[in-house]
């Protein structure tokens, strides 16, 4: 595999001619580079007018490798051929170098360019790229590759320091300005501006504040400045800088549309341990996702519904000790089930995406405010009030879907996650969601239990004491909504959840909504392959009264033989009017009458394979049922169903909840009969 290196643009705040004079002092030897032993000029050619000057050198370098490897290869030094072409008219120096030693086994190629800064003619830019291809090296290809790249990158940043050293040396000798090349009236054999008598000035300003000089935004161009990287992106190793430049160039070349900012690209590289290929694949998928679902404009187009503003217990609150924006989420106080049923996971996901977009915007603002790179934010999660009602399967399923989207499109945006007042049930929730969170993200989680005392067991190590929220025992008033139960009057049917102005992020929804007419039941068919599978359900009666039934069909195939009954009966009445109860199908549990406003959760362990039909019908009271109210002709229902195998069910949050929070019906195969009786209550 070919290893590549690309440097950012390094800027010398000195004229090109001064930099060239400093560069020439590196030859024939350079004590500041111990590995550079010697050099010999092979050819020296000038143009007729002296505008260009080309020098070829043979450079001798000491091999910095383990003794065993040097003994096997039989060499202590390597030779490189370097070709330098300086153009005084254009004020550029092109450097090309390749290895002469072991060229049949190893290919090393390097190109460098010194040029005038595009916006300040008294500054000089330096760019560098290299490639290493080890074809064969006595069976030590991988080791040799690592050693070569390590030695190469170790000397990269030293190069700028060396130039600065020799410029300071020139100034100390009185050389503070070198005239630019001008075409001679009578062209000599060779004119070299470095041989012109130095002109001294009383005072030479060697540094310049970038805030008063040209400082173009690198994100708007095709090159990156090394000083910009350090100031706005943080300290990176030479190879990390190279990966950023390579991926940036790749995206500029292949991606049509808006190019992401450099800090955005860097997050994807960090998420994939600076593997350019993997990070590029991840980033391209994310850019397509952003374009498809118009995520770039979500902060302008998304307005949270009033229900979300009132009952979503989360909001921004100052910043942590490191200057990261701080987001507080009072998860334990939120009615997550009510929010899902009132808004749908589509609206919840859009809200989470807007939070992440806002977090990135705040990071950029804090970078300018604090004068150092801030590329991630901190989240403080308060779990006071978390209990088993949060661990219902549809809600956790929605949470996992949201985590999947965020992990794929907002990697490395979370700098730290502080979890406070974690209750005993928290390990159960963590067991469920942690496998879906990337290892790099999981390492940023810190969990605290404890009281309301200020600091919450170490919280002051990460957040200034004067901004600890009042609900955690601090003195700072926190304006994050307190959450609370979402009224069932806010529950909306599917047609109300549709927003014609938005491209849907999810084609399907966890909860389905339906209207049921008298004499026209709503039915859902599940095909069970193995006995002891578990059918689970969760539904809300939004209007009217209904009767809930579960049936098992003995008919397992249609007339065609190869076509399943699921296909045969699609889009038609599942339990046909000609079917006979006890012959064509059978009831597997007692009918359950559910009143308007009730929430029902339950499960059934199947005894046989085959087809199971969940049926909801409008409740019609019998004449003898004097206490029963009159039945509506139309009922509204919001429901969720899922089929699990027995192993998944017993290890899930559903089995934990079955004995505690009111399953409508629980078969004897799941718990004891006494538990079944206690779980036949409604959850209201």
N, C-alpha and C positions, 0 to 999 in steps of 0.2 A: 504493500500500500504506500502511495506517495504522501509524505507529510509535507504540508504547506504552511508557510508563515507569511502574513501580511501585517505591516506595521501601520499604526495611525500616523498622521502627519505630525512630525515634531518640529517645533518652531524655534529657531534661534533669533533672538531679537537683536541681530547684527546684520550689516550689509553682506551681500553675497561675497564680495571681494575679501572681506575680513575672514569669513568662514573658510574660504578657499586657502587663505594663507595659513590658517590654523590647521586645516586638513593636511597640507603638505608637510607639516612638522611631524606627522605620524610615520614618515619614512626617512631612512630605510628601516629603522627599528623604532619601537615604541615601548618605553619602560612601563607605561601605564597599562599595557596589555601584555602580561607575562607570557601568554601563549604565543604571541607574535614574535618569532625569533629573529627573522631577517627578511629582506626583500632585495631583489635584483632587477634593474631596469633591462628589459629585453628589447624595447624599441621606443623611440621618442620622436614623434612627427608633428610638425606645425603646418598649418595652411599658409599660403603665400602671404596673406595679409595679417597673419597672426591671430585671426579671430577664433580659430579652433586649435586645440592642442591635445594630442592623443598619446597616452603612455601605456605600454604593456609591461607588467611586472610579474615576476615569479615570487610568490610569497611563501615563506617557510613557517609552519605552525607546529607547535608541540602537541602531541596527542595526549589529552587528559582522559585517560581510561584506566580501568583496572589492569594491574600488572599481568594477569593471566591472559587477558584479551590482547594486550600488546605483544606478549610472547608468542601467542598463536599466530597473530597476523605478521609478526616479524618486523614491525615498523615502530619507530619512536616519534617520527615526524611525518607530516603530510605537506604536499605542495599544492598551491592553488595558483591559477593563472588569472590575473586581474587586468581588465582593460578599462582605462579611465579616459573619457572624452569630455573636455571642458570647452564650452562655447561661450566666449567672452561677450559676443554680441548679444546673444539671447540670455546670458547669465544663467547657464545650467551646467551641471556636471552629471554625466551618465556613467555609472559604474556597472560593469558586468564581470562576474567571477564564476569560475567552475573549478572543480578539483581535477588535478592531474594524477595524483596517487590513487590507486585502486579504482580507476575510472571504469574498468570493465565489471566491477562488482558493485560499486556505489556511485551514484550520480548526485552531485550537489551543484545547484545553480542558484546564483544570487544576482539580483539587480537592485541598484540604488539610484536615487535621483535627488540632487540638490537643485532647488529652483527658487526664484523670487516669490515672496508671499503675494498672492493675487491682489491684496488690498493695501499692502504697505511695502513699497519698494526697498525700504531699509531693513526688512526682515527676510530671513531665509528659511525655506521649508525643506524638510528631509523626509523621504519616503523609502521604504525598504520592503522587499519581498524575496522569498527563497523557497526552494523545494528540495526535498531529500527523498531519494528512491534507492533503497538497499535491495539489490537483486539477489545477491548471495554473499554471505560473510561467514563461512566456515561453520554454519549451523547456529550462529549467534546473531541472526538478523534483528530479532526483537530487542535484544540487549544493546546492540550497536546503535539501533535507531533511537532508543531512549537516551543513551549517553550523548549522542550527537546533538539531539534537539535540546537537551538540558544544557550542554556546553554552549550551544549557539545562543539560546535565549538569555543565558546568564550574562553574555557580553553585549546584548543589544542596548540596554539602557546605559551601560557604561560608555557607549559610543558618544552620546550627547555630552556626558560629563567630560569626556576627553577633549572634545571640541571647545567646550567652555573653558577648560583648563588652559589650552594653548592660546585662546583669545585673550585671556587674562594675562598670559605670559607676554603676548605681543604688546598689550597696553602698558605693562610694566616696563617694557623696553622703549616706550615712546611711540609705538605705532598705533595710532588711534583711528586712522582713516586711510584708505587706499583708493586712489582714483579709479574710476571706471575706465574700461577699455574704449578707445576711440580709433577709428580707422586712420592709419598713418598715411601721410602724403606720399612718402616713398617707402613702399612695403619692404621691411627688412626680412631676414630669413625667419626670424621668430620673435614676436613681441609678447612678453609675459607681464601683465600688470603687477605681478607680485615682485618684480625686480625694480619697479619704479620707486624713486625715493619717497619715503613715508612723509606725510604731511601731519604735523602735530597741531593740536588745538588745545587751548587752556583747559577746556572742560569737555568731557565726552559723556553723554548720558547713555549708559549701557542698558538700563532697564526702562520699561514703559508699562504703565498700568493698562491692562487690557480693557478696563472699563472706559478708558478715554480713547482707545484706538480701535481698529477694526476687530470685531469679534463676531464674525458671521455665524449664524446658527447652522451647525454642521448637518442638522437633520434636513435642511433645505438643499444641501448639495450632495456630492457623491464622495466626499472625503471626510475623515474624522481627524480632529486635532487632539493630540495627546493631552494637552492642558485642559481641553474641554472634557475629555473622558474623566480625568481625575477630579475635576470640579463638580461635574453634574452626574457622573455615573459611578464614581468611586474608584478606589485603587484596584487595578487589574494586573495580573501577571502578563508578560509579553505574549504568551500563547493565548490567554483569554482575550486580550486586545485583538490578536490576529483572528480568532474565531468570530468575534463581533464584526470585524471588517469583512470577513469572507461571507458571513450570512447576510450582512447588510447589502453587499454587492449582489449576492444571489437573488435577494428579494427585489432589488431595484431592476434586475435584468428580467426576471420571470413574472413579477406581479404587476398587473395592470390596475390602476386606481391609486388610492391614497396609500403612501408608504408609511408604515408604523414608525413611531418615534424610537430613538435609540434605546431608551430605557425599557421600552416594550420588547424590543428584540432581545435585549440582555436578559430579561426575565425568562424567556424561553430557553436560552442557552444555559442558564443556571439550572433550570428544571431538568435538563437532559445532560448535566455534568459537562457542558461545553462540547458536546458531540454535535458538530455542525450539521451532519446529515439528519440525525434524529430531531434536533431542534428545528431544522428547516421544514421537515415533514409536519411536525406539530404546529408550527407557526402558519404554514400555508393552509392547513385545515381550518385553523382558527380565523384567518383572514377571510376565507370563503364563507365561514359561518357568520362573521360580522357583516359581510356584505349582503348575504342572503336575508338576514333578519334585521338589517338596518340598525345594528347596535351602536354604530358611531354617533347616531343622533338621538339615542335613548334619553339623554339628560334633557333634551329640548322637547321631545315628543311624549315622554311618559309623565303622567300625572297620577299619583297614587289615589285610588278610590278613597272616599271618606271613611269607609269601614277600616281600610288598611291604616290610614293615618291615625285613627282612634285606638285600634286594638293591636297594632304591630308594635311591640315594646322594644324598639331599637332606635338609635340615633347617634350623631357625632357629638363628641364632648372633649374639646381641647386637644392636647397631645401628650404623649408619654415623655419620659425623661430624655429620650434620644431624639425627640422632635418628630416622631412618627404621629400622624393623625390617629386619634383614639376613637374607636366605635364601641358603644355599649349596647349589649343585647341582653334583655331580661327574659331569657327563654323560659324560666320557670313560671313567670307570670303570664305567659301567652297561652291563649286557647288555640293551639295549632290546629286541632281538629276543626274548630269553628271557622278559622281563617281559610282552610282548604275548602270547606263546604260553601263558604260565603263567596270566595273569590276564585277558586280553582287554582291549580298549580301554575297555570300560565301567568296569571297576575303576580303570584308570589315570586316566580322566577324573574319576571321583568323587574320587580322591586329589588331583588337581590342583585341583578345585573346593574341596576342604576346605582346601588350602594358601591359596587366595585368600581364603576366608572367614576363616581364621585371621589372614591378613595384615591384613585390615580391622580385626579385633578388636584386634590389636596396635597398629595406628595410633591407634585411639581411646585405648588405654591410654597410649601415649607422648605423645599430645597433653596428657593430664592431668599426666603426669610432668614434661615439659619446659616446660609452660605456653605452648606455641605450636602452631599448627595443623600436624599431621603427617597427611597424607591419602594417602600412598603409601609403598611399601616398595622396598628395593633388593635386587637379585638378583645374586649373584656366581656365575658359571658357570666351572668349571674344565674345560677341554677336554683336559687331559693324557690321552693314551690314545685319543683319537678317531681312527678310521681308517675304511677303506672298509666294514668290517663294519657300521658304523652307518648306512650309506647304502643299505640295502636297501629296495626300494620299498614293501612293506606298512608298514614302520615309519615311513617318512617320511609315508606317507598317513595313518597314525594320528596323527602329530604335527600335520599340517596340520588335521585335523578338530578336535583339541584346541585349537589356536591359534584356529580360527574361533569356537568356543564361548566361549573366554576373551575374545577381542576384542569379541564382541557383548555380553557380560554383565558384564565387569569392566574397562571402559575407564578409563584414567588411574589405575589402581591401581599401576602400575609406575613408580616415580620414576626409577630408573636401573638399567641392566643392565651389569655389568662382566664382560667375557669375558677370562679369563687363560689363558696357555699355549696359545694357538690354534695348531694344527698346520697344515701346508701344505694339508691336505684341507679346512680350514674354509671357504675361499671357495666350494667346490663346494656344501656344505650351505647356506651363506648365500644363494647364487644360487637354491636351490630353495625356501627358506622365506620369504625377504624380501618377495616380491610379495604374500604373504598377511598381512603385518603392516602395520598402519596407519602412515602417514607420521609421525604424532605420536609413535608408539611407537619407530619406527626411529631417530629423532633422539636417543633416550635410550641408545642402545647405544654402549659404549666397548670397543674390542678391544685387548688387550695380548698380545704374544708375549714370550717370554723365559724366564729360568731360574727356579730355586726361591729366588732371593735374596729377602730380606724387602723388601716393597714392590712386587715384580713390576712394575717399570717404571712407577711412578706410582700404584700402588694406594693408597699412604699418603695421597694427596691426598683420598681419599674414605672411607678406613677408618682408624681409629686404629691405630697400629703395635702396640699391646699386645693387640689382638684379631685380628691377622692369623693365620689358621690355621697349625698346625704343618706341614701338608703343602705349604704355600706358602712355607716357610722362616721362619715366624713362631714366636713362643714360646707362643701360645695353643692349648691342647688343644681340638680340634674333635671333637665327638661325632657328627658326621654319618657314617652308615654308609659303608663303603668300596665297596659294590657288589660286583662280581664276577660270574662266570658263574652263571646260573640252571641248576640241574640239570634234565635232561630229565624226571626223575621228578616234577617239579613241574608239567609241562605238563598242562593239564586239558582235557577235552572239553567241548563246549558245554553239556551238561546240568549239569556241575559249576559252570559259570560263572554259571548262573541264580541269582538271589537273589530269592525270593518276597517279601521285605520291601521291595524297592526297585522303584519305577517305572522302567522301563528308559529311559535317556537316549537310546540308539540302538536302532532297531528291527533293524538289521542289524549284522553283525560282519565284520571283515576276514578273519579265519580261520574256516573252516568245519570241523567235525569230523564224522566218520562212522565207523560200523562196517561192515566188509566181510566177507561170508560166502562160503565156498567155493561157486563156481558162480554167485554173484550180484555181479558187478563193480559198482563205482561209476563213473558216467560223467557228464561235464560237457560240454555242447554249446555252442560259440561260433559265431556266424554272421559270417563274414568277407565284407565287401562289396568291398574292394579288395585286390588282390594286394600283396605286400610289407608287409602288416600283420605285427605281432609278437605272438605268444602268449607270455605269461610265466607261470611257475608257481613256487611255493615250498611244499614240503610236508615234514612230519615223519612218519616211521613210528613210532608210539608202541607198537605191539604187533604181533608177527608179521612175516612177510616178504611183500612185494608185488611185482608186476610193473607197470610204468608204460608205457603206450602212447599214441601220438597217431595218429588216423586222419582221413582226409579223405573226405567222402561226395560221390559224384557226383549223388546225388538232391538237388535243390535246392528241390523243392516237393512238396506233398502231392497227393492225388487231387483235392482241390477246386480246385486251380489257384491260387486267391488266398490260400490259407492256407499259411503257411510251415511247413517241417518242424519248426521249433522248437515251434510250437503243436500240430501234429499228434501229435508224439511226447512231449508233456509228460506226466509222471507214468507213463511206461511205459519199457520197455527201449529204449535209444536204438539200439543195434546189434541189430537183430532177428535171431532165430535163422534166419530164411529168407534173410538177406542173404548174398551171396557175396563173400569177400575178393578184390579185384582186379576185381570187376564192379560191385557196389553201393557199395563203399568200398575205400579203400586205406590202407596203413600209410605214414606219412611219415617215421618214424625207427625205428631199431632198438629192440626192447623193452629196457627197463631194469629189472634186478632190484635191488630195494632191501631191505636188511636192517633188522631191528628196531633202532631207535635212530638211524638215519641221517637227516640233513637234506639235502634236495635242492632246488637252485634251477636254473632253466634258462629257455631261450627258444627260440622257433622262428619263423623268418621264412617266412611263407606264400608259396607260389608261385602259387596260384590262389584265386579267390574261392570261396565255398561254405560248407559246414558242416564244422567240425572238432570231433572228439570226443576228449576226454582221458579215458583209462580206467585205473582202478586195479583189479587183480584179485589174489586171494590166490595167492601163489606155491606151485606144486605141483612139487616136484622129480621129474625123470624117474628111472626105475630105474637108468640108467647114471650118474647124478650121485651117486656114492658119498659124496662129501665134503659134500653138502648136508644140512643138518639136517632133521628132520621138520617139515612145515609145520603151522601152527596152523589150526584151522577158522575162526577169527574174527580179523580184524586191525583195528587202530584207526589212523585216519589224521587228521591235521590239515593242511588245505591252503588255498592262496590262488591264484587265477588272475586274469589281467587281459588284455584285448585292447587293444593300442595300435597307432596307425598308425606307420609307419616313422619319420616326422619326430620324433614325441614320444619314441619309444624311443631314438633315437640321441642325443637331447639330454637324456636322463634319467640318473639315477644307475644304472639297470639296465645301460646300455651301458658305464658306467665299471667296473661290478663284473664284467661278463661274463668278462673275461680274467684276473681276479685271485682270485676267491673261490669257484671251484668250481661253475660251472653244470653241470648234469647232461648237457645236450646243447645244442650251439649250431650252428645251420645255417650252411652255407658262405656264405650271403648276408649274414651279420653281420660275420664276421672271416675272416682267412685260414685255410687248412686246418690249419696248425700250431697256431694259436690254438685252433681247434675241438678238436683232440686234447688240448691241455693243459687245456681247460676241461671235459673230460668226467669230472673227478674229483668225488668227493663232498665236501661240507662237513660235517665231523663236529664 
